[in-house]
């Protein structure tokens, strides 16, 4: 028999996946410039309807990646779960993603997952404010994806590799699926001053910010005790705009858990005019990335532009804190002036930022029969 060198000497040591403590996960997050807030240990405690765990990727014993997994049980089959990693995991997406995702799949399948759903924090396309504005004005252009714009080769390759490995894309045409939006709107902040950011806004935004200041709107950073006032305004906003509001307990839990993890993680902004609350917003920050997460506004006194005042206060604060990005989160890709959803992108494009398309959400069925049953159940209940 001829001599064969041991595999351990001729092949690189594969990455391994194992549970990590909240403390180890948080230390990894703090060493990163940008990790989505839904990939922090605290977020697992916010999503009380899911079971959560923090996982780490190890290279010869060294922690090189991390992810928060939310486990959703199958109705009637509680021993099986959908393993969901929103805006994660936090790994190196620029190379051989199979080396990262294969051990994840093996670990989760062995522990009862019937499928994995993840949302890589990797962009594929960007469009600047001028392009978006011109697209909305052009009756021949109906969607963001019809516009030319820079293409990120990493994102394109991630999509290709996921599809080739059997992952199934979950992001619908409108960009809003059951989980995270595929299209977002962001304001780059790195290397810019307040004046740079303000001058990049459109005339309407600058006018509204000035109008709020002239009207005497005062914006303050509130405390957890102000959540009741925020929630009352938020419920009013939901009734006016036609969406289902979250209960007050959800916001109380969010504030308690995110603040406990990092005192600067979450903030409530309150805009008052003559002692009356006219707008309120919630900001979340991790490292150099800040997100506008929730907003509410009164129907009365809309002319004092409390919402614009809150936005400008948040932008100024995160700019002063050294953030790289102010993220207004989800938009739809429609540019059709007749589509009611176009109002969302019109509002956000006024900030002068950029529209960003991400890879989107993908599923890997690990137990195909259970996955098909779960998919049928979700379709019947409208996800």
C-alpha positions as CSV (number, residue, x, y, z in Angstrom):
1,X,0.0,0.0,0.0
2,X,1.4,3.4,-1.0
3,X,1.9,6.0,1.7
4,X,-0.7,8.8,1.7
5,X,-0.2,12.0,3.7
6,X,-2.9,12.6,6.4
7,X,-5.6,15.0,5.2
8,X,-5.0,17.3,8.1
9,X,-1.6,18.0,6.7
10,X,-2.6,18.6,3.1
11,X,-6.0,20.4,3.5
12,X,-6.8,23.6,5.4
13,X,-8.6,23.1,8.7
14,X,-12.3,23.6,8.1
15,X,-14.3,26.2,10.0
16,X,-16.4,24.9,12.8
17,X,-19.7,26.2,14.2
18,X,-20.6,26.1,17.9
19,X,-22.7,28.0,20.5
20,X,-21.1,31.1,22.1
21,X,-22.1,33.0,25.2
22,X,-23.8,36.4,25.0
23,X,-20.7,38.0,26.3
24,X,-18.5,36.5,23.6
25,X,-21.0,37.4,20.9
26,X,-21.3,41.0,22.2
27,X,-17.5,41.3,22.4
28,X,-17.3,40.2,18.7
29,X,-20.0,42.8,17.7
30,X,-18.2,45.6,19.5
31,X,-15.0,44.9,17.6
32,X,-16.8,45.3,14.3
33,X,-17.5,48.6,12.6
34,X,-21.0,47.6,11.5
35,X,-23.3,44.8,12.6
36,X,-27.1,45.0,12.2
37,X,-28.9,45.5,15.5
38,X,-31.0,42.4,14.8
39,X,-27.8,40.4,15.0
40,X,-26.9,41.4,18.5
41,X,-27.5,39.1,21.5
42,X,-30.1,41.5,23.0
43,X,-32.3,41.2,19.9
44,X,-32.9,37.6,20.8
45,X,-34.4,38.7,24.1
46,X,-36.6,41.3,22.3
47,X,-38.1,38.6,20.0
48,X,-39.8,36.7,22.9
49,X,-41.9,34.6,20.5
50,X,-38.8,32.9,19.1
51,X,-36.1,30.8,20.8
52,X,-32.7,32.4,20.2
53,X,-29.0,31.3,20.3
54,X,-25.7,32.9,19.4
55,X,-23.4,30.9,17.2
56,X,-19.7,31.4,16.5
57,X,-17.5,30.3,13.6
58,X,-14.1,29.1,14.7
59,X,-10.8,28.8,12.8
60,X,-8.4,26.7,14.8
61,X,-10.1,27.9,18.0
62,X,-10.2,31.5,17.0
63,X,-13.7,33.2,16.8
64,X,-13.9,34.6,13.2
65,X,-17.7,35.0,12.7
66,X,-20.9,35.2,14.7
67,X,-24.6,35.1,14.2
68,X,-27.9,35.4,16.1
69,X,-30.3,32.5,15.2
70,X,-34.0,32.9,15.9
71,X,-35.8,29.5,16.0
72,X,-39.4,29.5,14.9
73,X,-41.3,26.2,15.6
74,X,-43.5,24.5,13.1
75,X,-47.2,24.5,14.2
76,X,-48.0,20.9,15.3
77,X,-44.4,19.8,15.0
78,X,-42.6,21.7,17.8
79,X,-39.5,19.6,17.5
80,X,-38.7,21.2,14.1
81,X,-37.8,24.9,13.7
82,X,-37.1,27.4,11.0
83,X,-33.6,28.8,11.9
84,X,-33.7,32.5,10.9
85,X,-30.7,34.8,10.8
86,X,-32.0,38.3,10.0
87,X,-29.4,40.5,8.4
88,X,-26.8,37.8,9.1
89,X,-24.7,36.0,9.9
90,X,-21.7,38.3,10.4
91,X,-19.1,36.4,8.4
92,X,-16.7,37.1,5.5
93,X,-19.1,37.0,2.5
94,X,-16.4,37.9,0.0
95,X,-14.8,34.4,-0.4
96,X,-16.0,30.8,-0.4
97,X,-19.3,31.1,1.4
98,X,-19.8,27.4,1.4
99,X,-16.9,27.1,3.9
100,X,-19.0,29.2,6.2
101,X,-22.6,28.0,5.5
102,X,-22.0,24.3,5.2
103,X,-21.0,23.9,8.8
104,X,-23.9,26.1,9.8
105,X,-26.3,23.9,8.0
106,X,-24.8,20.7,9.5
107,X,-25.0,22.2,13.0
108,X,-28.6,23.4,12.7
109,X,-30.0,20.3,11.0
110,X,-28.5,18.2,13.8
111,X,-30.5,20.3,16.3
112,X,-33.9,20.0,14.6
113,X,-34.0,22.8,12.0
114,X,-36.0,22.0,8.9
115,X,-34.7,25.0,7.0
116,X,-32.4,28.0,7.4
117,X,-33.4,31.5,6.4
118,X,-30.8,34.1,6.2
119,X,-30.4,37.7,4.9
120,X,-26.8,38.4,3.9
121,X,-25.8,42.0,4.8
122,X,-24.4,42.3,1.3
123,X,-25.5,44.9,-1.2
124,X,-25.8,44.3,-5.0
125,X,-26.7,47.8,-6.4
126,X,-26.9,51.4,-5.4
127,X,-28.6,54.4,-6.9
128,X,-27.9,58.0,-5.8
129,X,-30.6,60.5,-5.0
130,X,-30.4,62.3,-8.4
131,X,-31.0,59.0,-10.3
132,X,-33.9,58.1,-8.1
133,X,-35.5,61.6,-8.4
134,X,-35.1,61.5,-12.2
135,X,-36.6,58.0,-12.3
136,X,-39.7,59.1,-10.4
137,X,-40.1,62.0,-12.8
138,X,-39.7,59.8,-15.9
139,X,-43.1,58.1,-16.9
140,X,-41.1,55.5,-18.8
141,X,-39.3,54.3,-15.6
142,X,-41.4,52.1,-13.3
143,X,-38.8,50.5,-11.0
144,X,-35.4,51.2,-9.4
145,X,-34.0,48.1,-11.1
146,X,-34.6,49.8,-14.5
147,X,-32.0,52.4,-13.6
148,X,-28.3,52.1,-14.2
149,X,-26.1,52.1,-11.1
150,X,-23.0,50.7,-9.5
151,X,-23.0,47.0,-9.2
152,X,-21.3,45.3,-6.2
153,X,-19.5,42.2,-7.6
154,X,-19.4,40.6,-4.1
155,X,-23.2,40.8,-3.8
156,X,-23.7,39.4,-7.3
157,X,-21.4,36.5,-6.6
158,X,-23.0,35.8,-3.2
159,X,-26.4,35.5,-5.0
160,X,-24.9,33.2,-7.7
161,X,-23.3,30.9,-5.1
162,X,-26.4,30.7,-2.9
163,X,-28.5,29.7,-5.9
164,X,-25.9,27.2,-7.1
165,X,-25.8,25.6,-3.6
166,X,-29.6,25.1,-3.5
167,X,-30.7,28.1,-1.6
168,X,-34.1,29.6,-2.6
169,X,-34.6,33.4,-2.9
170,X,-37.5,34.7,-0.8
171,X,-37.6,38.4,-1.6
172,X,-40.8,39.3,-3.6
173,X,-41.1,41.8,-6.4
174,X,-42.0,44.7,-4.1
175,X,-39.0,44.1,-1.9
176,X,-41.0,43.5,1.3
177,X,-41.2,39.9,2.3
178,X,-42.0,38.1,5.6
179,X,-38.8,39.4,7.1
180,X,-36.3,42.1,6.1
181,X,-36.6,44.5,3.2
182,X,-34.4,43.9,0.2
183,X,-34.3,47.7,-0.7
184,X,-33.3,50.3,1.8
185,X,-32.5,54.0,1.8
186,X,-29.3,55.3,3.4
187,X,-27.5,58.6,4.0
188,X,-23.7,58.2,3.9
189,X,-22.0,60.2,6.7
190,X,-18.4,59.3,6.6
191,X,-16.1,62.3,6.0
192,X,-19.1,64.7,5.8
193,X,-20.1,67.8,7.9
194,X,-23.5,68.9,9.0
195,X,-23.5,71.4,6.2
196,X,-22.5,68.8,3.7
197,X,-25.5,66.6,4.6
198,X,-27.9,69.5,4.8
199,X,-26.9,70.9,1.4
200,X,-27.4,67.5,-0.2
201,X,-31.0,67.4,0.9
202,X,-33.6,68.7,-1.5
203,X,-35.2,72.1,-1.1
204,X,-38.3,70.7,0.5
205,X,-36.4,69.0,3.3
206,X,-34.3,72.0,4.0
207,X,-37.4,74.2,4.0
208,X,-39.2,71.9,6.4
209,X,-36.3,71.8,8.8
210,X,-36.2,75.6,8.8
211,X,-39.9,75.8,9.2
212,X,-39.9,73.5,12.3
213,X,-37.2,75.6,13.9
214,X,-39.0,78.9,13.1
215,X,-42.2,77.5,14.5
216,X,-40.5,76.7,17.8
217,X,-40.5,72.9,17.6
218,X,-38.2,71.5,20.3
219,X,-36.6,68.1,19.9
220,X,-35.4,66.3,23.0
221,X,-34.1,62.8,23.7
222,X,-36.6,61.0,25.9
223,X,-36.4,58.2,28.5
224,X,-38.1,54.9,28.9
225,X,-40.8,56.8,30.9
226,X,-41.7,58.6,27.7
227,X,-42.6,55.4,25.9
228,X,-46.3,55.6,26.8
229,X,-46.6,59.0,25.1
230,X,-44.7,57.7,22.0
231,X,-47.0,54.6,21.9
232,X,-50.1,56.7,22.0
233,X,-48.9,58.8,19.1
234,X,-47.7,55.6,17.3
235,X,-51.2,54.0,17.6
236,X,-52.7,57.3,16.2
237,X,-50.3,57.1,13.3
238,X,-51.2,53.4,12.6
239,X,-54.9,54.2,12.5
240,X,-54.3,57.1,10.1
241,X,-51.9,55.3,7.8
242,X,-53.5,51.8,7.9
243,X,-51.0,49.5,9.5
244,X,-51.2,47.3,12.6
245,X,-49.3,48.8,15.5
246,X,-47.1,46.8,17.9
247,X,-48.2,46.6,21.5
248,X,-46.6,48.9,24.1
249,X,-44.9,45.9,25.8
250,X,-42.8,45.3,22.6
251,X,-41.3,48.8,22.8
252,X,-40.7,48.5,26.6
253,X,-38.9,45.2,26.1
254,X,-36.9,46.7,23.2
255,X,-35.7,49.6,25.3
256,X,-35.0,47.5,28.3
257,X,-32.9,44.9,26.5
258,X,-31.0,47.1,24.0
259,X,-30.2,49.7,26.7
260,X,-29.0,47.0,29.1
261,X,-26.7,45.7,26.4
262,X,-25.3,49.1,25.6
263,X,-26.5,52.4,27.1
264,X,-26.1,54.2,23.7
265,X,-27.8,51.5,21.6
266,X,-31.3,53.0,21.5
267,X,-32.8,56.5,21.8
268,X,-36.3,58.0,21.7
269,X,-36.6,61.5,20.1
270,X,-39.6,63.7,20.9
271,X,-40.6,66.7,18.9
272,X,-42.9,69.1,20.9
273,X,-44.7,72.3,19.8
274,X,-46.1,74.5,22.5
275,X,-45.9,71.7,24.9
276,X,-47.7,69.2,22.6
277,X,-46.1,66.1,21.3
278,X,-46.3,66.3,17.4
279,X,-43.7,63.7,16.4
280,X,-41.5,60.9,17.8
281,X,-38.9,58.6,16.5
282,X,-36.8,55.7,17.7
283,X,-33.1,55.4,16.7
284,X,-30.9,52.4,17.1
285,X,-27.1,52.5,16.7
286,X,-24.4,49.7,16.5
287,X,-20.9,50.8,15.9
288,X,-20.8,53.1,12.9
289,X,-24.3,52.3,11.6
290,X,-27.5,54.1,12.8
291,X,-31.1,53.2,11.9
292,X,-34.3,55.1,12.0
293,X,-36.5,52.3,13.3
294,X,-39.9,53.7,14.2
295,X,-41.7,57.0,13.7
296,X,-45.0,58.6,14.7
297,X,-46.6,61.9,14.0
298,X,-49.8,63.7,14.9
299,X,-52.3,64.6,12.2
300,X,-52.8,68.0,13.8
301,X,-50.0,70.5,13.5
302,X,-48.4,68.8,10.6
303,X,-47.5,72.2,9.2
304,X,-44.9,72.6,12.0
305,X,-42.9,69.7,10.5
306,X,-42.1,67.8,13.7
307,X,-41.1,64.6,11.7
308,X,-38.4,66.5,9.8
309,X,-37.2,68.1,13.0
310,X,-36.8,64.6,14.6
311,X,-35.0,63.3,11.5
312,X,-32.6,66.2,11.4
313,X,-31.9,65.9,15.2
314,X,-31.1,62.2,14.8
315,X,-28.8,62.8,11.8
316,X,-26.9,65.5,13.6
317,X,-26.4,63.3,16.7
318,X,-25.2,60.2,14.8
319,X,-22.9,62.4,12.7
320,X,-21.4,63.9,15.9
321,X,-21.0,60.3,17.2
322,X,-18.9,59.4,14.2
323,X,-21.3,57.1,12.4
324,X,-20.7,56.2,8.8
325,X,-24.3,55.6,7.8
326,X,-27.8,56.9,8.7
327,X,-30.2,54.2,7.6
328,X,-33.9,55.0,6.9
329,X,-34.5,51.3,6.3
330,X,-37.0,49.8,3.9
331,X,-38.4,51.2,0.6
332,X,-40.1,49.5,-2.3
333,X,-38.4,49.5,-5.7
334,X,-41.4,51.2,-7.4
335,X,-40.8,54.5,-9.1
336,X,-44.3,54.5,-10.7
337,X,-45.9,57.9,-9.8
338,X,-49.3,56.1,-9.8
339,X,-48.2,53.6,-7.1
340,X,-49.2,54.7,-3.6
341,X,-45.9,53.2,-2.3
342,X,-43.9,55.8,-4.3
343,X,-44.5,58.3,-1.5
344,X,-42.2,56.4,0.8
345,X,-39.2,56.7,-1.5
346,X,-40.1,60.3,-2.4
347,X,-39.9,61.2,1.3
348,X,-36.6,59.4,1.9
349,X,-34.9,60.6,-1.3
350,X,-35.3,64.1,0.0
351,X,-32.5,63.4,2.4
352,X,-30.0,63.2,-0.5
353,X,-28.8,59.7,0.3
354,X,-28.9,56.6,-1.9
355,X,-31.1,53.7,-2.5
356,X,-29.5,50.3,-1.8
357,X,-30.4,46.8,-3.0
358,X,-29.3,43.9,-0.9
359,X,-29.0,40.2,-1.8
360,X,-32.3,39.6,0.0
361,X,-33.5,36.6,2.1
362,X,-32.8,33.0,1.1
363,X,-34.0,29.7,2.4
364,X,-32.1,26.4,2.5
365,X,-34.5,23.4,3.0
366,X,-32.9,20.9,5.3
367,X,-35.9,18.6,5.6
368,X,-37.8,19.2,2.3
369,X,-41.1,17.6,3.4
370,X,-41.4,19.7,6.5
371,X,-40.3,22.8,4.6
372,X,-43.0,22.3,2.0
373,X,-45.6,21.9,4.8
374,X,-44.4,25.0,6.5
375,X,-44.4,27.0,3.2
376,X,-48.0,25.9,2.5
377,X,-49.1,26.9,6.0
378,X,-47.5,30.3,5.7
379,X,-49.1,30.9,2.3
380,X,-52.5,30.0,3.6
381,X,-52.2,32.5,6.5
382,X,-50.6,35.2,4.2
383,X,-47.2,34.9,5.9
